[in-house]
Amino acid sequence: MMFRFIKGLFALIGLITVLLAAGGGYLAYRFLEREEPAPETIVLELDLDQPLAEYVPDDPLAGALFARTESLRDMVDSLDRARSDPRVKGVVARLGGDRIGTGKVQELRAAIQRFRDSGRFAYAFAETFGELGPGDRAYYLASAFDRIWLQPVGMVGLTGIGATIPFAREALDELQVQPELRHREEYKSFMNTFTEREFTEPHREMIEALVGDLHEQLVSGIAEGRGMDPAALRQLIDRGPFLDRESVEAKLVDQLGYFDEIRDAALDRAGAGAELVEGGDYLDVAGRPHGSGPTIALIYGTGSIQRGESGVDPLMGGASMGSDDVAAAFEEAAEDPKVRAILFRIDSGGGSAVASETIRRALVKAREAGKPVIVSMGEAAASGGYWIAMNADRIVAQPGTLTGSIGVIAGKVVTTGLWGRLGIDWEQVTRGRNATMWSPLSTYSESESQRLDTILDDIYGAFVRNVAEARKLPAAAVRDIAKGRVWTGSQAKALGLVDELGDMDAALGFAREAAGLARDAGVTLRLFPEPESPWRQALDLVSGRSEAAATTAVLGRLQPLLRELAPLVRDPAAETLSMPPTGLLR
């Protein structure tokens, strides 16, 4: 213990030194910047030409060492706070990269529409909407703005929605790697990448339905935003992509120009003395919206679901959702007498069934304690992500949310043949008939196979029963819409898996109502668990608690490389509930 304390103390001294040397200037700058008053006339500047995390936890120590990472929450909060600020006259947003998913795009479109409805203008600028690549979702987002500017030589890569699914069975056969994976049921398609050479019929049926619905959402959204006939827009999409002058002729963009020109046009429209202010800087000065009134708890559940603590998920990108942390957040919110209701924001494609059940039980207990729970679904809330949502008082999803996937997958990948090709032999000494059940060095024996089927049937049966009970649906109806099938939010609403279509702001309105408040009442939206202070983080470092977290954070910096390697190294048997094909749909 003494050695560990001394090691932690030296680590803390080193960290403080680094903070003083590398981050002191940054912290001083941020402090002084917050004290500096905002201009009297403001045009918000947003960077939407980047991937956006659902939210980024407030972390003062990390903020001193690394550049600020904007999140979806930052962008939406900037717009929502600004629409009630008389100093803010409009917004200019950079976009063009097709790196924000459909659910997040719809969240941003709704925020832009609320901003415009307040009487303010919104300009979108893109150097290009996809440069020799897809730009559909970026243009879908741009169509929510008043005017769209495109840089000369840029393109509008509006070509329609597609899905690309890899099938690696032939490669695994060549490597003599044998996937021993099983699912419940036929639409649970994650394992197909490893077990099949092409689409199965259920897999193709599901993907075609998803692509078709997402494409229609794209068409209807753009047509409404640009005042176009949907049928004419479908014909137009079949002619894409479009050169700069073709985009103007087709009325897809309003003007060709450069960013300095649209900036000057926005400042002129805003009036004398107007200045551009970045969204994050604006929040530092103005504060986030929903800062006064009765308290609504906000709990985030983002990333793959795992037992234990939340952290960085370096393989799949973004955060991982730890059942201990999320369950503790529900417990704290349920025990807080000031909390009137809970808003649970989910963005997850699934994970551990055991961890999912821990979180679901925490949600149920919060409701039993008298705290209504409203779920807001983001990009995905499928498989384990749906498991943790199903018992909420009300579920709100975006039309483009990927949800459902009520199914289960488990198994292992047998690598004995690969080791043999490499000249490596293994010997095992065991006791117990099923001792090698999870070993990658042997296929399932008859008794092991029976136990695996029993496990799959039991978890799948529990999933179906829980959905039927929570959603008040006949068990037979749930079995028909389950089978591991992924649905869009709009499809899920028609099936009874989702109550309402809308964004997080709409879900907050339902949380107000559940708390006995007016739908537009002022509330304090309070994050649970509350961010730790820098001093608490320092004490954690001394005690050794943060060593694992720090290591994981370093791995997070390698995230782009690891994400590329993920298909080669990720063991699908590590998760009982699989990820839906969220990264494969574009």
N, C-alpha and C positions, 0 to 999 in steps of 0.2 A: 504494500500500500504506500509506504513512504517513497519507494522508488518511483511509483506511478505519479505521486503528487509532485515530486521534484521534476520529473519529465514534463508533466503538464505545466508546471510553473515556468520552466525554461521555454516551452512552446509559447506560452502567453507572452513572455518577455520578447521573444522573437516576433510574434505577431504584432505587438504594440510598436516595435521598431519599424516593421514594414509599414504599418498604418501611418506612422509619423512621417516616414520618408516618402512613401509612394502615395498615400492617401490623404495626408494632412492637408495638402493644398486643395485637393478635391473637396474635402469636407468643408474647409473654410470657404471655398467658392460657393458651395451649395448653401451654406449658412447665410453668407452675404446676399446671395441671389434671392433667398426667400424673404430677406428683410427689404429688398428693393421693391418699391411699389410698382404695380403693373401699370402699363400705359392707360390713358383714359379712353382710347379707342383701339380695339384689338381685332385682329383677324387671326383665328386659330390656324396653325399649321400642323397637319397630321401626316405621319409617314405610314401609309398603308401598303407600301411596296416591300413588305417583309413578312416572314412567318410570325404569327402572334400566339403566345401562350395564352391559356385561359385567364390566368392571373399570375403575378409574380409576388411571392410573399415579401413583405417588408423586412429587409435584412440590412441594417445599417453597416455592419462590418463588411459584408460582401459588396455593398454599394460603394464603399470607399476604395475597393480594390479593382472593381470591374465597372465598365460603362453600364449605365442604366439600360435595362431591357424593358421596352414597352410591352404592355399586355393588352389583351382585348378589353379587360376591365378599365385600364387606363384610358383607352380610346373612347369607350362608351361614356365613362364618367366625365371626361373632358367635355364631350358634346352635351351631356345632360346638365352639367353644372353651368355651361356657357349659355344655354338657352334661356336661363333666367337672370343672366348678368347683362345689364344695359350697356356695359362697355364693349361687349362682343357683338360685332356686326355680321360676321360671316366666317367661313372656313375654307381653306385651300388644302387639298389632300393630294399627296403624291401616291400613285398606284401604278399598276401595270404588270407586276409579277403575279403569276398564277399560283401563289403559295399559301393562300388562306382558304380553308375548306368551306364548303357550302354553308354549313351551320353558322360559322363565324361571320361569313359574308352577310347572311340574312340578319344576324344580330346587328351588324354595322349599318346595314340598309335601314333597319327600323330606327336606329339612333339618328341617322342622317335625316330621315323623314320627320322625326320629332323636332329636330333642330330647325328644319325648314318651316315646319308648321308654326314655329314661334316668330316667323317673320324675318328670319335671317337667310342670307344667301349661302350657297354651297357650290364651290368650284372643284372640279376634278382635273388633275393633270397626269398624263402618262407620257414617258418617252416612247414607250411602245407597249401594247397589250400583248405580251408574248412575242419574243424575238425569235422567229423561226421555231415557234413552239406554241402550245395552247395559251390562250389568254381569255378564255370564256368566263371564268369566275371573276377575274379582275374587271372585265368589262361589265359583268352583271352588277358588281358593286358600283362601278362608275355611273351606271344608268340611274342610280338613286339621286344623283346630284343635279343641280340646276343646269350646269353647263359642263361640257367635256372638251378639254383641249388635248391635242395630240401633237407631239414634237414632229417636225418634218423628218421624213425618212422612216418614221415609226410605222407600225402596222397595227391593225386590229385583228388579232388572232381569234376571231369568232368562228368556230368550226363545229361546235356541238360537243356533247358529252360522250365520253367513251370509258371503257374499263379494260385494263390489261391485266390478265391473271397468269402468273407463272406456273408451270407444271414441271417438277424436277425429278419425276420418278425414273426416267431413263438415265439421268446423271447419277442418281443414287444407285441404280442397278450397276452402272459402270464402276462405281466405287465399291460395290458389294456392301452397301449400307441398306439395311432392311427396316423400313418403318413399320412398327407394330402399333398402329393407332386405331382407335375405335371412337365412334360418336353416337350421339342420340339427338336428332335422328338425321334423315337424309339431306336436309338443307344445311346442316352444320358443316361448313365447307372448308374450314381452315386446314384440316388434314389433307384435303385433296391436292394441295400443292406438292405434298410429299408422296402421296399414294397413287395418284392418277397421272395419265399422260395427256388428258384432255378433259373438257367439261363432262361431268355427269349430267343427265337430264335435269334433275332438281337444281343443281348448281347453275346451269345455264338459265333455267327459268327464273331463278331468283335474281341473278345479275341483270338479265334483260328487263325485269320489272323495275329494279332499282334505277338503272340507267334511264329507262323510259320516263319514270316519274321525275327524276332530277332534271332531265332535259325539258320537260314541260314546265317545271318551276322556273328554269332559266328563261325560257321563251316568254312566259306570262309576265315575269318580273321586268325583263327588258322592254317588252312591248308596252307595259303600263308606264314605266319610267320615261320612255322616249316618245310616248304617244303614237305608237305604231300598231298596225293590224297584226295580230299573232300569225295569221296565215302568211302574210307577206314577209314577216320576219323569218319564218321557217324557210321560205324560199331563199331569202337573203343569206341565211346561215349556210345553205348548201353551196353558195358561191364563194364563201370565205376560204382563206383569210384575205384581208383587204389592205391595199396600199394606202398611204396617207390621203392622197387626193380622192381615191375611191371611197374612203370612209366618210369624207365630207359630202360627196355626191349622194351617198346612200343615207345620209343624215344620221350616221352612227356617231359622229363627232360634230361639234359646233364650230371648231376653229382649229387651225394649225398654228403653232407658236411654241415658244420656249418658256421655261419656268419663270425666268425673270419678267417676261411679258405678262404672264397670268398673275404673277405676284403683284406687279404694278397695277394691273387692272382691278385686282381685288382691293388693294389699298386705296385706289381712287374711288371705288364704289363705297368703301367704308367711311371715307371722309378725311378731312384735314387732320394730320397728326397721327394717323393710324399706323400701327406697327404689327408685324408678324410675331406671334408668340407660340412656341411649340406647346403641344398639348400637355406634356409632362410638366413643363415649367409653369404652365397656367394652373395646373392642379396644386403645385407647391404653394402658389400665392393665394388662389381662391378657395382651395380645399375641395374635397369630394362632395358630391351631392348627398342628400339624405343624412344630414348631420344634426337634426333637431327633431324632437317629438318622441313618441313611444318607441321602444326598442324592438326591432326585428333582428334576430340572429341570422348571420350569413355564414354558411358552412360550405366549403369547396371540397368536392370529391373528384380529383383529376388524376388521370394516368392509370396504368395497370394496377389492379387491386392485389395487394399482398398482405400477409400477416405481419404484425409488428408496426414499426414506425414508417411514416411517409418519408420520401427522399427523392433523389434524382433518379430517373430511369434512363441510363445512358444508351441502352440498346434501342428502345422504342421511341426515345425522345421525350423531353418534358419531365414531368414529375411522376412519381409513383404514389399510390394512395394506400397508406398504412392503416389497417383496421383499428389498431390501438389508438392512433391519433384521432381518427374520424369519430370513433365511438366515444372517446373522451370529450370531444367537442360537443357532441349531442348531450352527453351527461352534464357538462358545464352549463350549456344553454338551458337545459330542462330545469336545473336547480336554481338558475338566476331568476329572482322574482320580477326583475325589470323586463325580461324577455316576454313578448306577447305572442310571437309566432316564430317559426324557423323557415328560412329560405335555403334549400339544399340545392346547390348548383353542381350538376354532374357532367363530366366530360371524360368518359371512359369506355373502352371497348371490352372490358372484362378482366378476368384474372382468377384468383383463387376462390373456389366455392366456399371454403371455410371462412376466409376473410370477409367475403360478401355477406355471409350469414351473420357474422359478428356485427357488421355495420347495419344490416337490416334490423336486427334485434334492438340495437341502440336507437334507431329511428322509431320503432314501435314503442319502446319504453318512454321516449320523449312525448309521444302522443298520449300515452297513458297518464303522463304527468300533467296533462292539460295544455301542452304546447302544440298547436296545429303545425304540420309540416307540409310545405309546398315545394315540389321538385321542379327545377328548371333544367331542361336537358340542353346541352350544347351541341358540339359536333357529333358526339356519339354517346349513347347510354344503352349499350347492348350487352347481352350475355350477363356477366356479373354486374355491369352497369345498370341493367334493367332490374336485376335481383335486388339491388340496394334501393331502387326507386319505387318498387311496386306497392309498398304499404303506405305511401304518402297520402295525405288528404286529397291532394290534387296534383296531377302531373301535367306540366306544360312543356311542349317540345316545339322546335322549329320545324317547318315543313320538310327541310332537308336533313334533319337529324337522322342518324342511323341508329335504330333501336330494335327491341325485340331480341332476336337470336336466343330464344328460350330453348336451350339445349346444353349438351355437355360433350367434352372431348377429353380423352385420357389415353395414355399409352407410353411407348418408349421407342427409341430408335436403336436397333441392334447393329453394332459396329464390328462384330467378330470378323467378318469377311475383310473389312478394310484393314484391321490390324494384321490379319494373315498376309495380305498383300505387302504390308510394310515389314514383314518378317518378325512380328511381335506376337508371342503366344501368351495366353493368360491361363492360370490355374486358380480354381476356387475351392475353398473348404467351407462347407455349410452345415448347419443343423436346422431342421425344419423343412417340411415338404415344399413350402412356398418361399424359401429364403432368397431365391434368385429372382423373385417376381419383378423387382424394379431394376435388375442388373441389365446394362446394355450389352452384355456379353452372351446372352442366351435368349431365345424366343420363349414365349409363354408356354409352360407345360399345361396339360389339360386342367389341372386343379387351379393353377394360376389364372388361366383364361376364364374359368368359371367365376373366380373371385372378382376379376376385373369387370365382367359383365354385371355381376351383382352390384358392384359399386356404381357403375354407370346408370343402371336402372334405378337405384335408390336415389341418387342425386337428381336425376331427371324427373323422377316421380315427385320428389319434394318440390322441385322448381314449378312443375305444372300445378300441383295442388296449391302451393302458396299464391301463385298468380290468380288462380280461380277464386280463392278466398279473398285475396286483397282487392281484386278488381270486380268482385261480385259477378263473375261470369260462370256459365256452366262448364264443368270440367271437360266435357266433350268438345265444346267450342274452343277452349284453350289448347287442347291437344291438336286440333285442326290448324291453329295459327302458330303453334310452337314449332316443333320439329327442327329447331335450330335456325329457322328462317329469319333473316334480317329484313326489316321494313324501314321505309322512310317515315318521318314523323306524320306526314299527311296520311299515309297508308295505315299507320298504327292508330291514328285517331278514329278512322273508319271502323277499325276492328275492336275498339274499346280498350286498347292498351294505353292510350293517352287520352287525357280529358280535353285539353285545349291546345291550339296552335298559337305560338307567340314567343316573344323573346323574354329575357330576364326581367325587363321592366313590366311586362304583362304579368309574369309570375309574382313579382313584388306586389302588384295590385291585388292579386288573389290572396297573398299573405296578409295584406292590410285587412281585407274583408274577413278573413278567418280570425283575425285578432279583434274583430268588432269595430273596425275603423272604416272611415270612408275610403273608397278606392284610390283617391288622390290625396289622402291625408299626409301631412308631413311626418316622417319617421326617421329615427336614427338606425341606420343599417350598420350593425356591429359585427365585426369578423370574429369568429370562433374557430380555433383557439386564437387568443390575442397574441400578436407578435411579441417575441421576447425582446427585452431591452438589450443594448450592447453589453451592459454589465452582467446580465444573466447569461449571455452567450460566453462572456469571459470566464465566469465561474464554471460553466459547463466544460470549457476547455481545460481548466485546471483539474477538474475532477475526472477527466478522461471521457466524459459522456459524448463529446462532440468529435472524437477521433474518427469514428466510422462515418459520421456525416461529412466530415472534412474530406475524407478519402473519396466518398461518393461524389462530392462536389467537384473534385479534381477530374474524376471520370466523366462528369458531365461536360467538362471542357473539351473532351474528346468525342463528344456526341456525334458530330457530323460524320466522322470516320467510322465510328462504331455502328451508326445507323446503316451505312453502306454494307458493312460486314454482317449485319444482323441475320439476313437470310441464310448465311453460311454457318453461323455458330449458335443460333438460338434453338433451344430444345423445346419443341412444342409440347412435350409431355410434362414440362414444368408447370403448366397451368391447366387446371381442370376445366375452366371456362375459357374458351379461346377468344382471340380478337376477331371481330368481323373484318371484312376486307375494306376498312376505311382508307388505308393508304393506297389501295389499288384502284379506287374509283376517283376519277378526276372530273 
